Amino acid sequence: MFAILASVPGKLKTLLDRLTSTRAANLDKLDANITTRAAASTALSNAVWTDARAGKLDIVGTPVEATGKSPMAGGIPIMSSGMLYLQQTARTTPGTTVAVDIAGSGVLNLASLRIVTGSSGGMNVNAEMKVTLDGIAHSVTGSTTSSNADLSRYLVGYAANGEPVVLDQIPFNASLKIELIATTLVAGGSATVYYKYRRVS
């Protein structure tokens, strides 16, 4: 026991030599800084700052356009989840429209083609949606000669009748391009692409 106590004076001297007046003053500042922080009741917690809320920051800055309808027959309101907004590009005449052409990385959540015909006229529609991810093209087509047709084709994501839109997570590293190609489109008919994506860079 005496041997342990005998070493105490030397250790105290070492401690006092290292504890300069400047270091002692910094200890006082440290206490002041801690006591001036926000109260725990105002700090963010996992109950408030959820992963879902944090993920919505990725949506900020992404082009958004509310369409009012989901990409499916019957047109269910697209705000089924409270935060789901889709973009759309439509054609009522033959030709090609580039809906999206961006460079950079991101995630494609939904891409679908919808073709609609009227009761008189517009009963011949043939269209294609082409999605090119990082230079690799994928497409889906739709065609009808029936009156009052309302058909949807899905390439990414899905929307079942009466159900919320189901989003996918298809990444792209360098580029995303979405084209609407209407080869036949009689007056009165329409072809529309619906899509949702978010940018990462």
C-alpha positions in Angstrom: 0.0 0.0 0.0 2.9 2.4 0.9 4.5 1.7 -2.5 1.3 2.9 -4.3 1.0 6.1 -2.1 4.7 6.8 -2.5 4.2 7.4 -6.3 1.3 9.9 -5.7 3.5 13.1 -5.1 5.3 12.5 -8.4 2.1 12.0 -10.3 0.6 15.1 -8.8 3.6 17.2 -9.7 3.4 16.0 -13.3 -0.3 16.8 -13.4 0.3 20.3 -12.0 3.1 21.0 -14.4 0.9 20.1 -17.4 -2.2 22.0 -16.1 -1.2 25.5 -17.1 -3.3 28.6 -16.4 -4.3 28.6 -20.1 -5.5 25.0 -20.0 -7.4 25.7 -16.8 -9.2 28.6 -18.4 -10.1 26.5 -21.3 -11.8 24.0 -19.0 -14.0 26.9 -17.7 -14.9 27.7 -21.3 -15.8 24.1 -22.0 -18.3 24.1 -19.2 -19.8 27.4 -20.4 -20.2 26.1 -24.0 -21.9 22.9 -22.9 -24.4 24.7 -20.6 -25.4 27.1 -23.4 -26.5 24.4 -25.8 -30.1 23.9 -26.7 -32.2 22.0 -24.3 -32.7 18.3 -25.0 -36.5 18.9 -25.5 -35.7 21.0 -28.6 -33.2 18.7 -30.2 -34.0 16.5 -33.1 -34.6 12.8 -32.3 -35.3 9.8 -34.4 -38.9 10.1 -33.5 -39.0 13.5 -35.2 -36.2 13.3 -37.7 -37.2 10.0 -39.4 -35.4 8.3 -42.3 -38.4 9.0 -44.4 -38.2 12.8 -43.7 -34.5 12.9 -44.3 -35.0 11.1 -47.6 -37.3 13.8 -48.8 -34.4 16.2 -48.9 -33.2 14.3 -52.0 -36.4 15.5 -53.7 -35.7 19.2 -53.2 -34.5 20.8 -56.4 -36.0 18.0 -58.6 -38.4 19.3 -61.3 -41.9 18.7 -60.2 -45.2 19.1 -62.0 -48.5 17.9 -60.6 -50.5 16.1 -63.3 -53.8 15.6 -61.3 -54.0 12.0 -62.5 -52.1 8.8 -62.1 -50.8 7.0 -65.2 -53.7 4.5 -65.4 -57.2 4.2 -66.8 -59.6 6.0 -64.6 -57.1 8.6 -63.4 -56.7 8.1 -59.7 -55.5 11.3 -57.9 -51.7 11.0 -57.7 -51.4 12.4 -54.1 -52.2 9.0 -52.7 -49.2 9.1 -50.4 -49.3 12.8 -49.6 -46.0 13.5 -51.3 -46.3 11.8 -54.6 -46.1 14.1 -57.6 -45.6 12.9 -61.1 -44.5 14.7 -64.3 -46.1 14.1 -67.7 -45.5 14.9 -71.3 -48.2 14.3 -73.9 -48.7 14.3 -77.7 -51.9 14.7 -79.7 -50.2 14.5 -83.1 -47.6 12.0 -84.6 -43.9 12.8 -83.8 -41.3 12.6 -81.1 -41.0 14.6 -77.9 -38.1 14.4 -75.5 -39.6 14.5 -72.1 -36.3 14.2 -70.1 -32.7 14.5 -71.2 -30.3 15.0 -68.3 -26.7 14.3 -67.4 -25.6 13.1 -64.0 -26.7 10.4 -61.6 -30.0 9.8 -60.0 -32.9 7.3 -59.5 -35.8 6.6 -61.8 -38.9 5.9 -59.8 -41.6 5.6 -62.4 -42.0 5.5 -66.2 -45.2 4.6 -68.0 -47.0 5.1 -71.3 -50.7 5.9 -71.5 -52.8 6.0 -74.7 -56.3 7.3 -74.9 -58.9 7.4 -77.7 -62.2 9.2 -78.0 -65.7 7.9 -78.9 -65.5 9.5 -82.4 -62.2 9.9 -84.2 -58.9 9.3 -82.5 -59.4 5.6 -82.7 -56.0 4.7 -84.1 -53.1 5.3 -81.7 -49.7 3.7 -81.9 -47.0 5.1 -79.5 -43.8 4.1 -77.8 -42.0 5.3 -74.7 -38.2 4.9 -74.8 -36.2 5.2 -71.7 -32.4 5.4 -72.1 -30.4 4.9 -68.9 -26.6 5.4 -69.1 -26.8 4.9 -72.9 -28.9 1.7 -72.8 -32.4 2.0 -74.3 -35.5 0.2 -73.0 -39.0 0.7 -74.4 -42.6 -0.1 -74.1 -45.3 0.3 -76.7 -49.1 0.7 -76.8 -51.5 0.5 -79.7 -55.3 0.5 -80.2 -57.9 1.1 -82.8 -60.8 0.8 -80.3 -63.0 3.8 -79.3 -63.0 5.0 -75.7 -59.7 3.1 -75.0 -57.6 4.0 -72.0 -54.5 1.8 -71.9 -51.4 2.0 -69.8 -48.0 0.2 -70.1 -45.4 0.3 -67.4 -41.6 0.1 -67.7 -40.6 1.3 -64.2 -43.0 1.3 -61.3 -46.7 0.3 -61.4 -50.2 1.6 -60.5 -52.9 -1.0 -60.0 -56.5 0.1 -60.4 -57.7 1.7 -57.2 -54.3 1.4 -55.5 -51.5 3.9 -54.9 -48.8 4.3 -57.4 -45.9 1.9 -56.6 -42.5 3.5 -57.2 -39.3 1.7 -58.1 -35.6 2.6 -57.5 -33.7 2.2 -60.8 -30.4 4.0 -60.6 -28.6 5.8 -63.4 -25.0 7.0 -63.1 -24.4 9.2 -66.1 -27.6 10.1 -68.0 -31.4 9.7 -68.3 -33.5 10.3 -71.4 -37.2 9.7 -71.8 -38.8 10.0 -75.2 -42.4 9.8 -76.4 -42.7 8.5 -79.9 -46.2 8.6 -81.5 -46.1 6.9 -84.9 -49.8 6.9 -85.5 -52.1 9.4 -83.7 -55.4 10.3 -85.2 -57.0 13.6 -84.1 -58.9 13.1 -80.9 -56.5 10.6 -79.4 -53.5 11.2 -77.2 -50.3 9.5 -76.0 -48.7 10.5 -72.6 -45.7 9.5 -70.7 -45.7 9.7 -66.9 -42.5 9.7 -65.0 -40.8 10.5 -61.7 -37.1 10.7 -60.9 -34.8 12.3 -58.5 -31.3 13.7 -59.0 -28.3 12.7 -57.0 -25.8 14.8 -58.8 
